[in-house]
């Protein structure tokens, strides 16, 4: 899988609305056949920072994502709401889903 984590620093006046501002892009990306997950979280330390955790099934899915019409539209629509260029970690992993965090195993 291609595993990506990106940090988006949103302009303060748009931080509360970011989930709605990014909704069309988020929903279109989640509907892509090769999208494994695409999840936003808000930073506990900085209310203007949102963290995106996403994964795609492989190179073909990754290329399909960045060449999609909705990706191109997001490239035009989203930057005006940002304080700076998002920061990213992008890597390939030899797995196809989340693994359990054994150090915090829950016994029922």
N, C-alpha and C positions, 0 to 999 in steps of 0.2 A: 504494500500500500504506500501511497504518497501521503505523508503526515505533515500537516502544516499548522503552525500556531502563529497568529499575527496579532499585534497590539495596535489598536486604533485610538489615537488621541483626538477626541471630538472637541470642537469649539464649545465652551461652557454654555452658551445660549441654546445649543442644540442637543446637549447630552441627554436630557430627559426624553427627547423625541427620537433618539437614535434607533431604537427597535422598530419604530414605525417608518422612519426614513429609509432604513435598510431592508424593510420587510419584503418588497417585491424581489430584490436580488436574492435574499435569503431563501424565499420560497421557490424561486426558479432554480437555484442551485441545488436545493434539497431534492428537487424533482428530476435531476439529471440521473441517467441510468448508472453511471459510475460513481456517484457520490455515496460514500459510506456514512458520513455524518458531517454536519455543518452546524456548530453550536456557538452561540454568543454567550459571554458572561461579562458582568461588570466588575471592575476592580474594587476591592474593599478599601484600598489605600487612596485611589484617585477616582472620584466620581465621574470624571471626564474620559476615563480610559475603559474601553471595551476590548475584551480578548476573544478572538475567534479561534476555535479549534475545529479543524476540518480534515477529512481524509477522502482520498479517491482511490479506486480499485487498482490503478496502475497508470503507466504513461499515457495510454490511449485516453483514459478518462480525464487525466490532467490536461491534456491538449484540448480535448473537447470542451472542458470547462473554460479555459482561458481564451478560446476562440469563439465562444458562444455569443449570441446577440445580447443576452442579458449581462454578460461580463463586460462587453464593450459599452453597453448603456450605463452600467455602474461606474465604469472608468470616467464617464462624462458627468454623471449625476452626483457621485458621493464626495469627491475631493473638496468642493466648496464648504462642506461641513466639518472638515478636518483641520486641526491645528498644524499638523506636520504629516510627512509621508509615513504611512504605517511601517512598523518594524516586523520582520518575519523570520521564523525558523522553518525551514523546508527540508525534509529528509525522506528517504525511502526506508521502509521497515519490512522485514520478512515476517509479517503476520497479517491476518485479515479481520481482526476484531480486537476489542479491548481484552486485556488479560486481568485476572484478579490480582489485587494488591495483597499478597499473602501475609505481609507483616501486620495487616490490620484485619485479619480473617474474623468473620463473624460466625459464631456458632449459635445455632437456634435450638 
